[in-house]
Amino acid sequence: MDMTGATHTTDDDRSETDEGPTTVNVGQFEFERGGSVDLDVAYETYGDPTNPPVLVAHALTGSQYVAGAAPEELGAQAGSWWDDIVGQGRPLDTREFFVVSANVPGSCYGTTGPASEGPDGEPYGPDFPAVTVTDWVRAQAQLLDHLGIDTLYAVVGGSVGGMNAIEWAKQYPERVERVAAIATAPRLDAQMLALDAIARRAITSDPNFGDGRYYGDEHPDEGLATARRIGHVQYLSKTSLEDRFGRRAAERAITAIDDPTADAFPYRDVVSYLDYNAERFTERFDANSYLYLLRAMDEYDLARGAGSDAAALAGFDGEALVVSYTGDWHFTVEQAETLATAFEHAGAAVSHRVVDSDYGHDAFLVEPETVGAPLSAFLDGGAEKAGFAPVHASLFS
């Protein structure tokens, strides 16, 4: 086993990094849709490896640094994305659990992806194989093999990380006892597919994108920034945007190219928010990786190859927690109820907790208390102890 990098443990069992990501080389990896690469999987661990293991799956542009800072070269936004959930005294208490988080294939935070050096010494770029959520799960399973972990006490994930979590129940039902799927669904709906397609076109239409072999001085930053703006709109609800920004003018000067009439009207605070986050994102993320990961999320369908969601989960006899948010229009409460029903029909014990929140999809990140309480109860006592929140019929009318 080839391992690089170093991980240190602080007093509260949250890791800090030395020179870069800790990686395991799992050898030649065959992708579900064809092609193979010599795959490095970057990961972080937290807590005592003799404790029950819990795998945490990150969201679309997340990293393995679920708690604690990421290496400086990756940027501050790459780390500490669930600090309130992972650590001593937190819902995923590192005094009780051994937490593992791995960066997925196709990303750009240490696991092999389009920006990684290929056999010819140049970045793979568009020659990197297409990736799927199933590939992510298989790569994680191989990482766990290297770590000597056969059975997971739980796998936990939010957003597309939640898809990752439920795919564990489908692909390796004998290797996982509990699944916590947060702000997710068995598949995306047509509206999200449409918006993601526009985001991808924004990147590929950038003059600097070319054919995806842009790894020189000029990158498709404008296209990537536009794609990220679309993403941020998806992550917030209509109410949240109105409450946070309304129509007020921004306090800073405009920083992005706008239409010719821009000087005649206010630079809105909501637009400034989108511009700022887009600019920061282009500093830390690879455009090809964004294309690959968006496609993996869009094409995920739990029922594929099984006939139905319940059939896909038929081999899983553990317990499941599903958490959804009333203000989330990316992955809706109705979609989450479909997932919970599939677990129930497959014979698994399941709790569906519906959180009343106007924030939107990102509530599971910015309102960690809404995750912490049901997750703690679930890890401690299973679906029965996690309980059920009422699912109102009006939500589905």
N, C-alpha and C positions, 0 to 999 in steps of 0.2 A: 504494500500500500504506500503510495507516494503522497506525503502530506507536506504542505508548505505553509508559511506564515506562522503566527503564534497567537494564542489566546491567553489572557490573564484574567483572573477572577478577583473582583474587588470585595470589600467587606460585606456587601449586600448581594454577592453572587451575580452581579451583572458585569458582562465582559467589557474590557477595553482592548484595543488592538495595537499591535506593534507596527510592522512594516506594511501589512496588507492583509487581505482575506486569508483565512485558513481554508485550504482546499484538499480534496481527495480526488485522485485520478481513478475513475472507475473503468478505464480502458475504452475499447472501441464500443461506442453506443449506437445501436440501430434505432432510428427514429420510426415512429408509427407510419408516417406517410412517405417513407423512403429516405435513403441516405444514411450516412454514419459519420461520426467524428470521434476523435480521441477526446473524451469528455472529462473535464475537471468540474467538480461540484464544490462550490464555496459554501461554507456553513459556519454557524456559531453555536456554541453550547453554553448553558447556564445551569449552575447547580451541581449536585453530586451525582455522578453517573450510576451510582448504586440505587438511586431512587427510581420510582416508576417513570418511564420516558413519555414525554408529550412532544409531538411535532407541531410546530406553528408554521402555517403556510402564509406567505405574504401576499398582499394585493398586487395589482397590475405592475406598478413601477416601484414596489417596495423592495427591500433587501433582506438579507439574513440578520441584519442588526436590529432585531425586534426591540431590544433594550440596550441602552448604552450607546456611546458614540461610534460612528463609522470612521474608518481611516480618513485622514484629512483630504487625500486626493479624491475621494468620492463625494465630498461635500457634506455639510451638516445635515441637509435634508434627507440624506440616505439612511440615517440612523435614528434610534430612539423613537420609533414610530408607535410603539405600544408600551412605553415605559410604565404606564399606570396599570398595566395588566401583568407584566412579567417582572418578578423580583421578590425579595423577601417581604413577607406581609401582604403581598398582592394576590389577586385571584389565582394566578399561576405562580404559586409560592415556590421559589427555588430552594427552600429548605425542605420541601416535600416532594418536588418533582424535578426530574432532569429534563430540561427544555432544549430542544434541538430546532433550529431554523435554518433552512437551506435556500440559497438563491437558485431560481429555476433556470434550466437550459433556455438559451435565447436572450437572457437578460444581459446586463453589462456591469454587474457588481461582483465579478469574480468567477462565476460559472461560465463555461464556454458559450459564446454567442457570436453574432455576426461581427462584432468589433474585435473579437479575439484573433490572435495570429493563427493562420492556417498552415498547412504543410509547406506551402511555398514561401513562408515568411511574411506574407501580406495578410491583412484582415480578410476573413471569410467574405464579408459583405453579403451580397445576394446569393452566393454559393452555399451559404449555411442552409442546412435542411429545414423544411417547415417543421414547426413544433406544435404539439398538442398538450392539453392538460394531462392526458394519459402519459405522455413522455415525462412530464414533470413528476408524476407519481412514481413512475418506474425509476427515474434517476434518484429520487428520495429513498426508495426502497434499497437501491444499491448502496447509497451512502450509509443507511442504517445497517446494512450487512457489514460494511467496513467498521462501523462503530460497535459491532457485536450486539445489536438490538434486534431481537426477533419479533417481539410483540409490543405494540404501542398501547400504553394506557389510554391515550386519547390523541386525536389529531384535531387541531383547531384552526379555523381560517375564516377570514372575512372577505367579502366581495368575490373576485375570481379565486382568492385563496379559499373561500368557502366551496367553490366548485372543486378545487384541488382536494379539499377534505372529504367531500362526498364521493369523489372518484376513488379514494382509498377504500371506502366501503364496498365499492363495485369491484375494483381490481384485486385487492388483498383483504377480503373480509376476515380471514383467519388471523391477520396480523394487527388488527385494531379492535379495541374493546369499546371505545366511545368516539363519537364524531360530533363536534360542535361546529355547525354551519351558520355563519353570521352574515346578515345582509347579502344574501345570495339566492340562487335559484337553479333549477335543473338545466336552464338554457336561457339565452337572451331573447327578448321579444323583438318584433320588427322595428320598432322605433329606435331601440338601442343599436340594432344592426345598421340602420340607416345613418345614424350619427357617427358611428365608428367608421363607416365607409367614407363619409365626408372627411373625417380626420385623417384617414390614410391617404385620400386624394390630395389633401393639403400638403402632405409631406412629399409625395411622389411628383407633385406639380412644381415644387420648388426648383428653380433653375440649377441650384447647386446639388440637387439629388442625383441627376444623371441617371445611371442605371443602378444606383446604390453603392457605387465604388467611389465614394466621396472622401475617403480617409486621407486627406491632405490638409491644405490650408483653409479650404472653403467647405463648410458643412451646410446642410439644408436647415439652418436654424429658424428661418422665417416660417417654413412649413411645419416644423416640429412645434414651434411656439403656437401656431394657429391650432394645431391638433390638440395641444394641451389646454388651450382656452376652451375648446369644445368639451373636453373632459371635465374641467372645473364646473361648467354649467350643469353637466350631468350629475355632479356630486352634491349639488345644493338644491334645495327645494325652492319653489316660487316664493313661499312665505319667508324662508331664510334669506334669500336675496333681497327682498323688500325690507325686512327688518334690519339687515346689516348695512345696506347701502342706499336704498330708496333711489331718489333721483338727484341726490346732492352732488355737488362738484367735488372733484379730487383736490387735495391740498398740494399735490406735486404736478410738475409740468408733464405734458404728454411725452411718452418715450417711444412710441411705436408709430409706424406709418399709418396715416388715417386718410379719410377722403378730403377733397379740396376745400370743403366748407368747414373743416375742423376749427379753424381760427375764429369763426363767427359764433361758435357755440361752446358751452362748458365741456371740459374733459371730465366725464362722469367718474365718480368714485368706484362704481362697479366695474367700469372698463379699466381703470387704473389697477384694481385688484387682479383682474385677468392678465393684464400686461405684465405686472410684477411677477406673478407666479410663473408665467410663460417664460420670462427672461431667466429666472432662476433655474427652471427645468432644463433649458437648453445647455446650461453649464454642467449638468450632471448626468444627462441621459443621452443614449445613442438613438438616432432616428430609426435605423434599421431594427434595433431591438424593440422600439415602440410598435413598429409595424408587425413584427413577429408575434409579440405578446397580445396585441389587440386581436389579431387573427385567431390565436389560440383560444381566447375568451369567446369570440364570436362563434366559432365553430363547435364549441363544446355543447354536447347534448347527452345528458345522463342516459337516456333511453337508447342511444345508438347501439345497434348490434344486439339489443336485448328485447326490443319490442315495446317495452313500457318502462317507466321509472321504477315501478315496484319490482318488475322482473329483474332490472339491473341491480337491485339491492337485495335480491332473494337470498344470496349467500351470507348476508350480514345478520348476525343474531345478537348484536350488541345493543347499545343504547345511543340515542341521538338527541341533540339539542338544536333547535332551529330558532334563531332570533331575527326578527324583522322589524322595520320602522315604518310608521304610518306616513312619514313625509318622504320616503324613499321612492322615487319614480324610476330609478335605475334597476333595482331589484325590488319588486313590489311585495306587499304583504300577501297579496293573492298568490303570487308565484311561490313565496315561502310556504304558504299553506299547501300548495300542490306538492312541494317537497316533503313536508311533514306527513301528508297523507300517504305518500309513496312509502316512506319508512314504516308507517303503521300497517299498510297493506302487506308489506314484506315480512311483517312479524316482529319488527323491532319496537322496543319501548321508546317513545318519542315525546318530547315536550316542545311545543311551539310557543315562544314568548313574543308577544307583540308589544313593542315599545311605542308609546305615544310621544312622538318627537317631530317637530317641524323642521329640524335642521336639514334633513336630506340624507343621501346615501352615506356621506362621510361621518354620520353620527356615531358609528361604531368606533371611529378613531378619536373624535373630538369630545364625545360624551362617554368616556370609558366606564363610568359608573353604570351605564345601561347595559354593558356587557358583563362587568365584574360580578354583580350580584347573581344573575342566573348561571354564569359560568362556574362560580365558586360552588354553588349548590349542586350543580350537575357533576362536577368533578368529585365532590364529596359524597353524594348520595344517589347519583344517576338521574334519570329522567323524572322519576316520581318525586324526588326531593326538589328538582328544579321547578316543578309545578307548571301550570298552564295559565297564560294570560288570555282573557276572552278575545275571541275573533268575531267581531261584529259582522252580521250579514250585510250591513250597509256598506262595508268596505268593498264588497264584491258586486254591488248593483250597478 
